[in-house]
Amino acid sequence: MTKPCGREHYKRSKGVLGPKFLLLEELQEFLYSDEVQIGPETVMTTLYTAKKYAVPALEAHCVEFLTKHLRADNAFMLLTQARLFDEPQLASLCLDTIDKSTMDAISAEGFTDIDIDTLCAVLERDTLSIRESRLFGAVVRWAEAECQRQQLPVTFGNKQKVLGKALSLIRFPLMTIEEFAAGPAQSGILSDREVVNLFLHFTVNPKPRVEYIDRPRCCLRGKECCINRFQQVESRWGYSGTSDRIRFTVNRRISIVGFGLYGSIHGPTDYQVNIQIIEYEKKQTLGQNDTGFSCDGTANTFRVMFKEPIEILPNVCYTACATLKGKSQNKEPERSPPPLGPVAVDPKGCVTIAIHAKPGSKQNAVTDLTTEAVNVAIAAPPTEGEANAELCRYLSKVLEVRKSDVVLDKGGKSREKVVKLLASTTPEEVLDKLKKEAEKK
């Protein structure tokens, strides 16, 4: 191989040689001078030449140039080239950029130009920082562009066809029910059966099995750690629909991905749960998820995850909040409180009162309390439900609740009746008020 006669000869030749010869000239110059001029328009062809003629040093220069100019808006284009030229280091850097700026990357024009294998490689990642509903929208854009590349009509069926295995990599269970209803459910890409099964997954417990991944995507690089606030539970822990809360601070920046929650220790049980992280001073909810979990009856905690990691800053006060509906985590099975004479609690938790009614009396009064019933005189005739209505009105006044919170549960046409209270109260409070009313006679 003859060395070019100086750089001036190279510059003069550059204007008349074609691209192929131009690259060979640049390769030849690099081999003899270790110098090369690389620009955005020539970097990929130069990389191809370096690969073809096995010049690792020139290849390294190209990769270094691409790395310096790597941005979210060209990450997908460079990722495709990196995979094509078998450059794992550059591919890894592209994927890291896509992870950190996923929304910007998928909004760039180059996203819809990638091949199906590159699309699947990205969708398989657990580290994308984007809501799944937006990712689905981008995938639909890619499918429309692919239909045009393949000269296919842009129909629901063809979009499903070109997506192929990529569709199964969309994590529909990570969406909210509102996001799913507004997007995928109306896209025509999913079958009717898949739409129904996913709606059931969002709304019922136990959740039916779906074919889609429900593992959260998490753009974290650090190791996952589990912090145990409670080492053991000594006493009854009742789930009454109210929130369990822990206030906390941290001394360095972290991200919370979920909670570990206790369930019943008396056999398998399903729970509905709402979890939240709240910034304490601002009373601002930073993240929340309405979901469910199934426990196996052991004393272990069970993972309940947020849809996206929640950033926690040092020296800021936060509240971790969990609201569960389901069987209490008790050492003994819960039992209804023993009846307090005529006052009891039904299986649904409502206070009930056994009444022995005396309609047609001169005035309303609680005349006596026995172990079986409360004797009530009613100043209304026992016709057309008048006595029943007056009984409920009178008891609402005695018990200091709304009239609509006192309903006749049993005994509409009998003197032996059962009244149910819908208001929040206790049997002890009810019994105490009835006794005070009886003492007035």
C-alpha positions as CSV (number, residue, x, y, z in Angstrom):
1,M,0.0,0.0,0.0
2,T,1.5,3.4,-1.1
3,K,1.3,6.2,1.4
4,P,-0.5,9.3,0.1
5,C,1.8,12.2,-0.8
6,G,1.0,14.4,2.1
7,R,-2.3,15.9,3.4
8,E,-2.6,18.3,0.5
9,H,-2.8,15.4,-1.9
10,Y,-5.6,13.9,0.3
11,K,-7.6,17.2,0.3
12,R,-7.4,17.6,-3.4
13,S,-8.4,14.0,-4.0
14,K,-11.3,14.3,-1.6
15,G,-13.3,16.4,-4.0
16,V,-13.3,13.9,-6.9
17,L,-13.4,10.5,-5.2
18,G,-16.7,8.8,-4.5
19,P,-17.9,7.8,-1.0
20,K,-16.4,4.3,-1.1
21,F,-13.0,5.6,-2.2
22,L,-13.2,8.5,0.2
23,L,-13.7,6.2,3.2
24,L,-10.7,4.1,2.0
25,E,-8.7,7.3,1.8
26,E,-9.7,8.2,5.3
27,L,-8.9,4.7,6.5
28,Q,-5.5,4.9,4.8
29,E,-4.8,8.3,6.3
30,F,-5.8,7.0,9.8
31,L,-3.5,4.0,9.4
32,Y,-0.5,6.1,8.7
33,S,-1.2,9.3,10.7
34,D,-3.6,8.1,13.4
35,E,-5.8,11.1,12.5
36,V,-9.3,11.1,11.2
37,Q,-12.1,13.6,10.7
38,I,-15.4,12.3,11.9
39,G,-18.7,14.1,11.6
40,P,-22.4,13.3,12.1
41,E,-22.9,12.6,8.4
42,T,-19.9,10.2,8.1
43,V,-19.6,8.5,11.5
44,M,-21.8,5.5,10.7
45,T,-20.1,4.8,7.4
46,T,-16.7,5.2,9.0
47,L,-17.7,2.8,11.7
48,Y,-18.8,0.3,9.0
49,T,-15.5,0.6,7.3
50,A,-13.6,0.2,10.5
51,K,-15.6,-2.9,11.3
52,K,-15.2,-4.3,7.7
53,Y,-11.4,-3.9,7.6
54,A,-10.9,-4.8,11.3
55,V,-9.4,-1.5,12.6
56,P,-10.2,-1.4,16.3
57,A,-8.6,2.0,16.9
58,L,-10.7,3.7,14.3
59,E,-13.8,1.8,15.6
60,A,-13.1,3.2,19.1
61,H,-12.9,6.7,17.7
62,C,-16.3,6.3,16.1
63,V,-17.9,4.9,19.2
64,E,-16.3,7.7,21.3
65,F,-17.8,10.3,18.9
66,L,-21.2,8.7,19.1
67,T,-21.1,8.5,22.9
68,K,-20.3,12.2,23.2
69,H,-23.2,13.1,20.9
70,L,-25.7,10.7,22.4
71,R,-29.0,12.4,23.4
72,A,-32.5,11.2,24.2
73,D,-33.7,12.4,20.7
74,N,-31.2,10.2,18.8
75,A,-30.9,7.3,21.3
76,F,-33.1,5.0,19.3
77,M,-31.4,5.6,16.0
78,L,-28.0,5.0,17.6
79,L,-29.3,1.9,19.4
80,T,-30.4,0.4,16.1
81,Q,-26.9,1.1,14.6
82,A,-25.1,-0.2,17.7
83,R,-27.1,-3.5,17.5
84,L,-26.4,-3.7,13.7
85,F,-22.7,-3.2,14.2
86,D,-22.5,-5.4,17.3
87,E,-21.3,-2.6,19.6
88,P,-22.5,-3.7,23.1
89,Q,-20.9,-0.8,24.9
90,L,-22.7,1.8,22.8
91,A,-25.9,-0.2,22.9
92,S,-25.7,-0.2,26.7
93,L,-25.2,3.6,26.8
94,C,-28.2,4.1,24.5
95,L,-30.4,2.0,26.7
96,D,-29.3,3.9,29.8
97,T,-30.2,7.1,28.0
98,I,-33.6,5.7,27.1
99,D,-34.2,4.5,30.7
100,K,-33.5,8.0,32.1
101,S,-35.4,10.0,29.5
102,T,-37.9,7.5,28.1
103,M,-40.6,10.1,27.2
104,D,-38.2,12.3,25.3
105,A,-36.7,9.2,23.5
106,I,-40.0,7.7,22.3
107,S,-41.2,11.2,21.2
108,A,-38.3,11.6,18.8
109,E,-38.8,10.8,15.1
110,G,-36.2,8.0,15.2
111,F,-38.4,5.9,17.5
112,T,-40.8,4.8,14.8
113,D,-37.9,3.8,12.5
114,I,-36.5,1.1,14.7
115,D,-36.9,-2.6,13.9
116,I,-39.1,-5.0,15.8
117,D,-36.2,-6.7,17.6
118,T,-35.0,-3.4,19.0
119,L,-38.5,-2.5,20.0
120,C,-38.9,-5.8,21.9
121,A,-35.5,-5.3,23.5
122,V,-36.7,-2.0,25.0
123,L,-40.1,-3.2,26.0
124,E,-38.5,-6.1,27.9
125,R,-36.7,-3.7,30.2
126,D,-37.8,-3.2,33.8
127,T,-36.0,0.2,34.0
128,L,-38.0,2.5,31.7
129,S,-39.2,5.7,33.4
130,I,-42.6,6.2,31.9
131,R,-46.2,5.4,32.5
132,E,-47.3,2.3,30.7
133,S,-50.2,4.1,29.1
134,R,-47.8,6.5,27.3
135,L,-45.6,3.7,26.3
136,F,-48.6,1.9,24.8
137,G,-49.4,5.1,22.8
138,A,-45.8,5.2,21.4
139,V,-46.0,1.5,20.4
140,V,-49.2,2.1,18.5
141,R,-47.4,4.9,16.6
142,W,-44.6,2.5,15.8
143,A,-47.2,-0.1,14.5
144,E,-48.8,2.5,12.2
145,A,-45.4,3.4,10.8
146,E,-44.5,-0.3,10.3
147,C,-47.7,-0.9,8.5
148,Q,-46.8,1.9,6.0
149,R,-43.2,0.4,5.6
150,Q,-44.8,-2.9,4.8
151,Q,-47.3,-1.3,2.5
152,L,-50.2,-2.6,4.6
153,P,-53.5,-0.7,5.3
154,V,-53.3,0.8,8.7
155,T,-56.1,-1.3,10.3
156,F,-56.5,-2.8,13.8
157,G,-55.7,-6.2,12.5
158,N,-52.6,-5.2,10.7
159,K,-51.3,-3.2,13.7
160,Q,-51.7,-6.3,15.8
161,K,-50.0,-8.4,13.1
162,V,-46.9,-6.2,12.8
163,L,-46.5,-5.8,16.6
164,G,-46.5,-9.6,17.0
165,K,-44.6,-10.6,20.2
166,A,-44.1,-6.9,21.2
167,L,-47.7,-6.6,22.2
168,S,-47.3,-9.2,24.9
169,L,-44.5,-7.1,26.4
170,I,-46.8,-4.2,27.2
171,R,-47.6,-4.3,30.9
172,F,-51.3,-3.5,30.9
173,P,-51.8,-4.4,34.6
174,L,-49.6,-1.5,35.5
175,M,-52.1,1.0,34.1
176,T,-55.0,2.5,36.1
177,I,-58.4,1.4,35.1
178,E,-59.0,4.9,33.7
179,E,-55.9,4.7,31.5
180,F,-56.8,1.3,30.2
181,A,-60.3,2.3,29.4
182,A,-59.3,5.5,27.6
183,G,-56.5,3.8,25.6
184,P,-55.9,0.1,25.0
185,A,-59.6,-0.9,25.6
186,Q,-60.6,1.3,22.7
187,S,-57.6,0.7,20.4
188,G,-58.9,-2.4,18.7
189,I,-55.5,-4.0,19.0
190,L,-56.7,-6.3,21.9
191,S,-59.3,-8.9,21.5
192,D,-62.7,-8.6,23.3
193,R,-61.7,-11.4,25.6
194,E,-58.4,-9.8,26.5
195,V,-60.2,-6.5,27.3
196,V,-62.8,-8.2,29.5
197,N,-60.1,-10.2,31.4
198,L,-58.0,-7.0,32.0
199,F,-61.1,-5.1,33.3
200,L,-61.8,-8.0,35.7
201,H,-58.1,-7.9,36.8
202,F,-58.6,-4.2,37.7
203,T,-61.9,-4.5,39.5
204,V,-62.3,-7.9,41.2
205,N,-60.6,-10.0,43.9
206,P,-59.2,-12.6,43.6
207,K,-57.8,-11.3,40.3
208,P,-58.1,-13.6,37.3
209,R,-54.9,-14.6,35.6
210,V,-53.9,-12.5,32.6
211,E,-51.2,-13.1,30.0
212,Y,-49.4,-9.8,30.5
213,I,-46.5,-9.0,32.9
214,D,-47.5,-7.1,36.0
215,R,-44.0,-6.5,37.3
216,P,-43.4,-2.8,37.9
217,R,-41.0,-0.9,35.8
218,C,-38.4,0.8,38.0
219,C,-35.7,3.2,36.8
220,L,-33.5,2.5,39.9
221,R,-29.8,1.6,39.8
222,G,-29.3,0.9,43.5
223,K,-29.9,-2.3,45.4
224,E,-33.4,-2.8,46.8
225,C,-33.5,-2.7,50.6
226,C,-36.3,-3.7,52.9
227,I,-36.8,-1.6,56.1
228,N,-38.6,-3.3,58.9
229,R,-40.4,-0.8,61.1
230,F,-42.1,-3.6,63.1
231,Q,-40.0,-6.7,64.1
232,Q,-43.1,-8.5,65.4
233,V,-46.8,-7.9,66.1
234,E,-47.7,-8.6,69.7
235,S,-51.5,-7.8,69.8
236,R,-54.6,-7.6,67.7
237,W,-54.3,-5.6,64.5
238,G,-57.8,-4.8,63.2
239,Y,-58.5,-3.7,59.7
240,S,-61.6,-1.5,60.0
241,G,-61.2,0.6,56.9
242,T,-59.2,3.2,58.6
243,S,-55.6,4.0,57.7
244,D,-52.5,2.7,59.3
245,R,-49.8,5.4,59.1
246,I,-46.1,5.8,59.7
247,R,-44.3,9.2,59.7
248,F,-40.7,9.0,58.6
249,T,-37.6,10.9,57.3
250,V,-34.5,9.7,55.6
251,N,-30.9,11.0,55.6
252,R,-30.2,10.5,51.9
253,R,-32.2,10.4,48.7
254,I,-34.0,7.1,48.1
255,S,-37.0,5.8,46.1
256,I,-39.8,3.8,47.6
257,V,-41.2,1.1,45.4
258,G,-43.8,-0.4,47.8
259,F,-44.8,-1.6,51.2
260,G,-44.8,-4.9,53.0
261,L,-48.2,-5.5,54.6
262,Y,-49.5,-8.0,57.2
263,G,-52.5,-10.3,56.5
264,S,-54.5,-12.8,58.4
265,I,-52.7,-15.6,60.2
266,H,-55.8,-17.8,60.1
267,G,-55.7,-19.0,56.5
268,P,-55.5,-17.6,53.0
269,T,-57.3,-14.2,52.7
270,D,-57.7,-11.6,49.9
271,Y,-57.4,-7.9,50.7
272,Q,-58.2,-4.7,48.9
273,V,-55.7,-2.0,49.7
274,N,-54.9,1.7,49.0
275,I,-51.3,2.7,49.6
276,Q,-50.0,6.3,49.6
277,I,-46.9,8.4,50.3
278,I,-47.8,11.9,51.5
279,E,-45.4,14.8,52.1
280,Y,-46.4,15.7,55.6
281,E,-46.0,19.5,55.7
282,K,-47.6,20.2,52.3
283,K,-50.3,17.5,52.8
284,Q,-49.5,16.5,49.2
285,T,-49.9,12.9,47.9
286,L,-46.8,12.0,46.0
287,G,-48.0,8.6,44.8
288,Q,-50.7,6.1,45.5
289,N,-52.1,2.8,44.2
290,D,-55.4,1.0,44.6
291,T,-54.7,-2.6,44.4
292,G,-55.0,-5.9,46.2
293,F,-53.0,-8.8,47.5
294,S,-53.5,-12.4,48.7
295,C,-51.9,-13.7,51.9
296,D,-51.2,-17.3,52.6
297,G,-52.1,-17.3,56.3
298,T,-48.5,-17.0,57.6
299,A,-47.2,-14.2,59.7
300,N,-45.0,-12.9,56.8
301,T,-45.4,-9.5,55.2
302,F,-46.7,-9.3,51.6
303,R,-45.4,-7.0,48.9
304,V,-47.7,-4.3,47.6
305,M,-46.1,-2.1,45.0
306,F,-46.6,1.4,43.7
307,K,-46.9,1.7,39.9
308,E,-43.8,3.9,39.7
309,P,-41.0,4.6,42.2
310,I,-41.6,7.6,44.5
311,E,-38.6,9.8,45.2
312,I,-37.9,10.6,48.9
313,L,-35.6,13.5,49.7
314,P,-33.4,13.7,52.8
315,N,-34.6,15.7,55.9
316,V,-38.2,16.0,54.6
317,C,-41.1,14.5,56.7
318,Y,-43.3,12.0,54.9
319,T,-46.2,9.8,55.8
320,A,-46.6,6.2,54.6
321,C,-50.3,5.3,54.6
322,A,-52.0,1.9,54.0
323,T,-55.8,1.3,54.1
324,L,-56.9,-2.3,54.0
325,K,-60.3,-4.0,53.7
326,G,-60.4,-7.6,54.8
327,K,-60.0,-10.0,57.7
328,S,-58.1,-8.6,60.7
329,Q,-54.6,-9.8,61.5
330,N,-55.5,-11.3,64.9
331,K,-54.1,-14.0,67.0
332,E,-57.6,-15.2,67.6
333,P,-60.4,-15.2,65.1
334,E,-62.7,-12.2,65.5
335,R,-66.0,-12.7,67.1
336,S,-69.0,-10.4,67.4
337,P,-69.2,-8.7,70.7
338,P,-71.5,-10.5,73.2
339,P,-75.1,-9.0,73.1
340,L,-75.8,-6.4,75.8
341,G,-79.3,-7.5,76.7
342,P,-81.6,-6.3,73.9
343,V,-78.8,-4.5,72.1
344,A,-76.5,-6.4,69.7
345,V,-74.3,-6.2,66.6
346,D,-75.3,-8.0,63.4
347,P,-72.7,-9.7,61.1
348,K,-72.3,-6.5,59.1
349,G,-71.4,-4.5,62.1
350,C,-74.7,-2.6,62.5
351,V,-76.1,-2.1,66.0
352,T,-79.6,-3.7,66.4
353,I,-82.2,-3.2,69.1
354,A,-84.9,-5.8,70.0
355,I,-88.2,-3.9,70.6
356,H,-91.4,-4.9,72.3
357,A,-93.8,-2.3,70.9
358,K,-97.0,-0.9,72.6
359,P,-98.8,1.1,69.9
360,G,-101.8,3.3,70.7
361,S,-100.2,4.7,73.8
362,K,-100.8,8.3,75.0
363,Q,-97.2,9.3,74.6
364,N,-93.9,7.9,73.4
365,A,-91.7,6.4,76.1
366,V,-89.2,3.7,76.9
367,T,-91.1,1.9,79.7
368,D,-88.7,-0.9,80.6
369,L,-85.5,-2.8,79.5
370,T,-85.3,-6.5,79.9
371,T,-82.7,-9.0,78.9
372,E,-84.8,-9.8,75.8
373,A,-86.3,-6.5,74.6
374,V,-86.8,-2.8,75.1
375,N,-90.4,-2.0,75.9
376,V,-91.5,1.1,74.0
377,A,-94.8,2.9,74.2
378,I,-95.8,4.4,70.8
379,A,-98.2,7.3,70.4
380,A,-99.5,6.1,67.1
381,P,-102.1,3.5,66.0
382,P,-100.9,0.1,64.6
383,T,-102.4,0.9,61.2
384,E,-100.8,1.5,57.8
385,G,-97.3,1.5,59.3
386,E,-98.0,4.6,61.4
387,A,-96.7,2.9,64.6
388,N,-93.5,1.7,62.9
389,A,-92.8,5.2,61.4
390,E,-93.3,6.8,64.8
391,L,-91.1,4.2,66.6
392,C,-88.2,5.0,64.2
393,R,-88.8,8.8,64.6
394,Y,-88.9,8.5,68.4
395,L,-85.8,6.3,68.7
396,S,-83.8,8.6,66.4
397,K,-84.6,11.4,68.9
398,V,-83.6,9.3,71.9
399,L,-80.4,8.1,70.3
400,E,-79.5,11.4,68.8
401,V,-79.1,10.2,65.2
402,R,-80.8,11.0,62.0
403,K,-84.2,9.5,61.3
404,S,-82.9,7.9,58.1
405,D,-80.3,6.1,60.2
406,V,-83.0,4.2,62.1
407,V,-84.7,1.4,60.0
408,L,-87.1,-1.3,60.9
409,D,-85.3,-4.6,60.2
410,K,-87.9,-7.2,61.3
411,G,-91.4,-7.4,62.7
412,G,-93.3,-4.9,60.5
413,K,-96.7,-6.4,61.5
414,S,-95.7,-7.7,64.9
415,R,-95.2,-6.2,68.4
416,E,-91.8,-8.0,68.5
417,K,-89.6,-5.9,66.3
418,V,-85.9,-5.4,65.5
419,V,-84.6,-2.0,64.7
420,K,-81.2,-1.5,62.9
421,L,-79.0,1.6,63.3
422,L,-77.1,2.7,60.3
423,A,-75.2,5.4,62.1
424,S,-71.7,4.9,63.6
425,T,-72.3,4.1,67.2
426,T,-71.6,1.3,69.7
427,P,-74.0,-1.0,71.7
428,E,-72.8,0.5,74.9
429,E,-73.7,4.0,73.8
430,V,-77.1,2.9,72.6
431,L,-77.9,1.0,75.8
432,D,-76.8,3.9,78.0
433,K,-79.1,6.3,76.2
434,L,-82.1,3.9,76.3
435,K,-81.6,3.5,80.1
436,K,-81.5,7.3,80.6
437,E,-84.7,7.6,78.6
438,A,-86.4,4.9,80.7
439,E,-85.5,6.7,83.9
440,K,-87.5,9.7,82.8
441,K,-90.9,8.0,83.1
